Amino acid sequence: MNYISTRGFDNTGVSSAMAIKKGLAEDGGLYMPESIPEIDLDYIRSLSSLSYPERAAKVLSLFLTDYSEEELLEDARGAYAEDKFIPSAAPITALDGGRYMLELWHGPTSAFKDMALQIMPRLFVRALRKCGEEREALILVATSGDTGKAALEGYKNIEGTRIKVFYPIDGVSSVQKRQMQSQEGDNVSVVGIVGNFDDAQNGVKKIFSDADFAKKLDRGGVFLSSANSINWGRLVPQIVYYISAYCDLYARGVIELGDKLDVCVPTGNFGNIFAGYVAKLMGLPIGKMVCASNKNNVLTDFFKTGEYDRNRKFHATMSPSMDILISSNLERLIFVTLGAEKCAEYMAALARDGKYKLKKEELAKINETFVGYYTDEEECMACVKRTYENVKQLIDTHTSVAVSAAERYMKDAKSKTPMLVVSTASPYKFAADVYRSLKDERPESDLEAPAMLEELTGVKMPEPLRRVLTKEPIHLDVIRKDDMPHAVLEFALSTIK
Ligand SMILES: *Cc1c(COP(=O)(O)O)cnc(C)c1O
């Protein structure tokens, strides 16, 4: 299967290995498969008796046709091993009112990004070999917190790669900051940026599109690639857990094969929810998709009015991984529903004016599946509290945004369809705000918060997080965004070890 650009100017088609190696298409667009493979109910039934790694290998093989199923199974088994995802990769727990939670945060960094970033480096290294690439890959990441740590854990000490992560110095939680600043590995670099996530992301995008910069790196035997969710290698592993969740709900007798399942996803860059949409396009019986945002509700407005307008105030919220004004993967939704020509036109408008507006019938097409809800800070905290009190589930602030959205959507739509709410982080990763939601008082310090939350609730903190809290921070550099290219060059051409 070949991959083409969402903007249509670079449409010769590349292999999946090449799409994963390159990250972005030459014309600035994102890679998408030429066509979406189809699955039916027999296929879903056949997956339901398999383990998560086996399900992953099967689903990935439909998209990554230049990888063998043995390669994919080896990578999936390595990535989703039982000592990495404890107790398992994507377990489901029950809320009330026909809502279920898909917990995607049992991996090494306690956030859902591990689901993609534990397997992507393995797919990436194979991609380099398949493409006959001999240069070293420099993975460049802009993060609002969770991607950075998950990418660092995924790529640390992977031969033939080095990784540099930029994060907004005041835009991540203390625990996230400690996770990144204490990162081990010989091929890693972590730098804080004065600014917000979009500043970091735009800085990285600029570096990616600078041809002279690429030449300089090339002379040093280095090329750039991304681990952000714009890379297909990040997105494709996320399709798996939607199919897997459907299998598990079927196996538990919650749904019959073919029954509709709605989903609600706490959304930032639109990667996670878009992966669910691909599963739906494949034939998984997903009904509505609720796009849950925090106070940065650009997507809520988009699904309501058809206008995407990033010219607005940026809010730093207690769900920082969703503090985003440009949701890069929305481009993929525009592409699959409206085509490359429209997509290129709207993305050009977004770059030029910071906004674009869909026609009425275009929005109607998107609204067949998508509806947007947002949750403000007060409701986010209230929902953490009542979810703990009513159903004894301790949820993090990102998940809370979605739990609340799902509740309101089901009420507004008078829906009786089972709802899968995607839970994206351990409550311990955002322990200070979770604690504050429950107790109405601030913990003594953000870094003390996980221990205090554990004492308050008796719910056990994930072990990897416990270990990080005792580690010394070692990556303490903070720079201005204008200095990013220089910092990248210096790291790219330095000698490792
Ligand atoms: C990254 C992240 C999100 C947003 O996911 P997108 O794929 O960017 O929409 C939500 N919650 C948490 C905890 C995250 O780390």
The ligand as an SDF file (V2000), in Angstrom:
LIG
                    3D

 15 15  0  0  0  0  0  0  0  0999 V2000
   -1.3850   13.8780   24.0580 C   0  0  0  0  0  0  0  0  0  0  0  0
   -2.4560   13.7580   25.0400 C   0  0  0  0  0  0  0  0  0  0  0  0
   -3.7790   14.0610   24.7080 C   0  0  0  0  0  0  0  0  0  0  0  0
   -4.1790   14.5760   23.3420 C   0  0  0  0  0  0  0  0  0  0  0  0
   -4.0210   13.5950   22.3470 O   0  0  0  0  0  0  0  0  0  0  0  0
   -4.0010   14.0460   20.8070 P   0  0  0  0  0  0  0  0  0  0  0  0
   -3.6800   12.8160   20.0590 O   0  0  0  0  0  0  0  0  0  0  0  0
   -2.9300   15.0810   20.6990 O   0  0  0  0  0  0  0  0  0  0  0  0
   -5.3370   14.5990   20.4960 O   0  0  0  0  0  0  0  0  0  0  0  0
   -4.7450   13.8840   25.6820 C   0  0  0  0  0  0  0  0  0  0  0  0
   -4.4250   13.4800   26.9190 N   0  0  0  0  0  0  0  0  0  0  0  0
   -3.1620   13.1860   27.2790 C   0  0  0  0  0  0  0  0  0  0  0  0
   -2.8790   12.7610   28.6620 C   0  0  0  0  0  0  0  0  0  0  0  0
   -2.1350   13.3080   26.3490 C   0  0  0  0  0  0  0  0  0  0  0  0
   -0.8860   13.0200   26.7040 O   0  0  0  0  0  0  0  0  0  0  0  0
  1  2  1  0
  2  3  1  0
  2 14  2  0
  3  4  1  0
  3 10  2  0
  4  5  1  0
  5  6  1  0
  6  7  2  0
  6  8  1  0
  6  9  1  0
 10 11  1  0
 11 12  2  0
 12 13  1  0
 12 14  1  0
 14 15  1  0
M  END
$$$$
